[in-house]
Amino acid sequence: MLDSTTACTPPGLNWKSGESFARHTTMRVGGPIRFWAEPASLDDLASTLREVQKRGLPLQVLGAGSNVVAPQSGFEGVVLHLGAAFDWARVEGSHLVTGGATFLPKLTKITLGHRLGNFEWTCGVPGSAGGSIWGNAGARGFNGHDFESRDCAADLHSLLAFDRSGHRVELQRKDIEFSYRKSSLGELIVVEARFALKPLSEAQARRHTEAKNELLARRRETQPVNVPSAGCIWKNPNREACEATGCRGTGELLEKLRLKGLSFGGARISEVHGNFIVSDGSGSGDDVRVLASEVERQVLQKTGVHLEREVRFWEF
Ligand SMILES: Cc1cc2nc3c(=O)[nH]c(=O)nc-3n(C[C@H](O)[C@H](O)[C@H](O)COP(=O)(O)OP(=O)(O)OC[C@H]3O[C@@H](n4cnc5c(N)ncnc54)[C@H](O)[C@@H]3O)c2cc1C
């Protein structure tokens, strides 16, 4: 295993050693990172990317770390993290403009504070704006009348990204393909984004705020929100598979198959929500991976359903 305490940082660059995935992911697992780069500006980001390329180092981008499970052996490369310099947001008319590092629940607060609607779904998703756009995060939100599913793609207007060589790339919404928890952004790093939201009257803003509170309360009731996890591990099966198994989603399917509580090492299928793997703090990324594979094996054997992962299990 890599010992990051002995890794030397390249001179003249704002890179650190001594960081680990356990420290920077919500699952709280994963080993040491050779170089941690947190650029202080767009120019700094461009020179970091050029330097990584010049040295031929492997690169991973990490946002809030809420959708990643990393291996215990760590990473012999550079983890690029958009930190404080990219954690900002402002409202321009009915547009929300945000840095790539800004936490989604912070954006819920800002938008409702400016009487802008459609972004209530973000209140319980603990991701960064950049990572969430890249993976097209989404959840139940509020449309003024009903609760309905919404995602980043629904209200995105445009974004600024960098390619791995350090070049700026400006994209409009129409230039990007989005599908369920997926985008066509590939290797691009999202540093800034603009969303077009719905202006609300004072009375509407009150109703939207109540709806946001209901969404949060529902999450607290139905999800293990106070223990380390990476959210839902698997996508929900397609309609055919749901009809065949009589379940509305993966959580219900795992409950029906009595897989809740199944554990390996420090990782366990949550008793609260069957689609969450939780870590007890002693677990490793490898425990989570083994448990996920065992669940997939049992589900396939018992129902014929292939579970597809939503969380990214990194292997280097
Ligand atoms: C309790 C809990 C509840 C959750 N609920 C939901 C939910 O309701 N809906 C939902 O969709 N997700 C949910 N998630 C998962 C997660 O919060 C989202 O997927 C989130 O959008 C991930 O963003 P991140 O910044 O944490 O990305 P990370 O986990 O840091 O990275 C995920 C992927 O995005 C890439 N990436 C990160 N930042 C950037 C960037 N700036 N530019 C380009 N690529 C980047 C990474 O390389 C990686 O491949 C939940 C997670 C938890 C722990």
The ligand as a Tripos MOL2 file, in Angstrom:
@<TRIPOS>MOLECULE
LIG
   53    58     1     0     0
SMALL
NO_CHARGES

@<TRIPOS>ATOM
      1 C1        -27.0170   10.5790    2.0400 C.3       1 LIG1
      2 C2        -26.8860   10.7060    0.5300 C.ar      1 LIG1
      3 C3        -28.0140   10.9700   -0.2350 C.ar      1 LIG1
      4 C4        -27.9080   11.0920   -1.6290 C.ar      1 LIG1
      5 N1        -29.0350   11.3560   -2.3520 N.ar      1 LIG1
      6 C5        -28.9450   11.4800   -3.6980 C.ar      1 LIG1
      7 C6        -30.1050   11.7690   -4.4890 C.ar      1 LIG1
      8 O1        -31.2080   11.9110   -3.9950 O.2       1 LIG1
      9 N2        -29.9390   11.8980   -5.8340 N.ar      1 LIG1
     10 C7        -28.7270   11.7670   -6.4530 C.ar      1 LIG1
     11 O2        -28.6380   11.9110   -7.6730 O.2       1 LIG1
     12 N3        -27.6110   11.4740   -5.7240 N.ar      1 LIG1
     13 C8        -27.6970   11.3320   -4.3780 C.ar      1 LIG1
     14 N4        -26.5630   11.0430   -3.6450 N.ar      1 LIG1
     15 C9        -25.2730   10.8220   -4.3290 C.3       1 LIG1
     16 C10       -24.4280   12.0900   -4.5190 C.3       1 LIG1
     17 O3        -24.6850   13.0500   -3.5190 O.3       1 LIG1
     18 C11       -24.6550   12.7260   -5.8910 C.3       1 LIG1
     19 O4        -24.3950   11.8130   -6.9030 O.3       1 LIG1
     20 C12       -23.7840   13.9660   -6.0930 C.3       1 LIG1
     21 O5        -24.2450   14.6640   -7.2220 O.3       1 LIG1
     22 C13       -22.2960   13.6460   -6.2910 C.3       1 LIG1
     23 O6        -21.5810   14.8860   -6.3130 O.3       1 LIG1
     24 P1        -20.1110   14.9620   -5.6790 P.3       1 LIG1
     25 O7        -19.6270   16.3470   -5.7960 O.co2     1 LIG1
     26 O8        -20.1230   14.3870   -4.3070 O.co2     1 LIG1
     27 O9        -19.3430   14.0010   -6.6790 O.3       1 LIG1
     28 P2        -18.1330   13.0220   -6.2980 P.3       1 LIG1
     29 O10       -18.6770   11.8730   -5.5030 O.co2     1 LIG1
     30 O11       -17.0120   13.7650   -5.7230 O.co2     1 LIG1
     31 O12       -17.7510   12.4810   -7.7500 O.3       1 LIG1
     32 C14       -18.6910   11.7430   -8.5130 C.3       1 LIG1
     33 C15       -18.2180   11.7340   -9.9650 C.3       1 LIG1
     34 O13       -18.2340   13.0750  -10.4620 O.3       1 LIG1
     35 C16       -16.9450   13.4560  -10.9490 C.3       1 LIG1
     36 N5        -16.7700   14.8760  -10.6100 N.ar      1 LIG1
     37 C17       -16.7510   15.4370   -9.3730 C.ar      1 LIG1
     38 N6        -16.6250   16.7830   -9.4650 N.ar      1 LIG1
     39 C18       -16.5480   17.0660  -10.7840 C.ar      1 LIG1
     40 C19       -16.4100   18.2740  -11.5280 C.ar      1 LIG1
     41 N7        -16.3110   19.4690  -10.9490 N.pl3     1 LIG1
     42 N8        -16.3700   18.1810  -12.8870 N.ar      1 LIG1
     43 C20       -16.4620   16.9890  -13.5230 C.ar      1 LIG1
     44 N9        -16.5870   15.8220  -12.8590 N.ar      1 LIG1
     45 C21       -16.6410   15.8570  -11.5190 C.ar      1 LIG1
     46 C22       -15.9520   12.5480  -10.2240 C.3       1 LIG1
     47 O14       -14.7750   12.3780  -10.9780 O.3       1 LIG1
     48 C23       -16.7640   11.2560  -10.1110 C.3       1 LIG1
     49 O15       -16.6630   10.4750  -11.2750 O.3       1 LIG1
     50 C24       -26.6490   10.9280   -2.2500 C.ar      1 LIG1
     51 C25       -25.5060   10.6770   -1.4670 C.ar      1 LIG1
     52 C26       -25.6240   10.5630   -0.0940 C.ar      1 LIG1
     53 C27       -24.3810   10.2880    0.7240 C.3       1 LIG1
@<TRIPOS>BOND
     1     1     2 1
     2     2     3 ar
     3     2    52 ar
     4     3     4 ar
     5     4     5 ar
     6     4    50 ar
     7     5     6 ar
     8     6     7 ar
     9     6    13 1
    10     7     8 2
    11     7     9 ar
    12     9    10 ar
    13    10    11 2
    14    10    12 ar
    15    12    13 ar
    16    13    14 ar
    17    14    15 1
    18    14    50 ar
    19    15    16 1
    20    16    17 1
    21    16    18 1
    22    18    19 1
    23    18    20 1
    24    20    21 1
    25    20    22 1
    26    22    23 1
    27    23    24 1
    28    24    25 2
    29    24    26 1
    30    24    27 1
    31    27    28 1
    32    28    29 2
    33    28    30 1
    34    28    31 1
    35    31    32 1
    36    32    33 1
    37    33    34 1
    38    33    48 1
    39    34    35 1
    40    35    36 1
    41    35    46 1
    42    36    37 ar
    43    36    45 ar
    44    37    38 ar
    45    38    39 ar
    46    39    40 ar
    47    39    45 ar
    48    40    41 1
    49    40    42 ar
    50    42    43 ar
    51    43    44 ar
    52    44    45 ar
    53    46    47 1
    54    46    48 1
    55    48    49 1
    56    50    51 ar
    57    51    52 ar
    58    52    53 1
@<TRIPOS>SUBSTRUCTURE
     1 LIG1         1 GROUP 0 **** ****
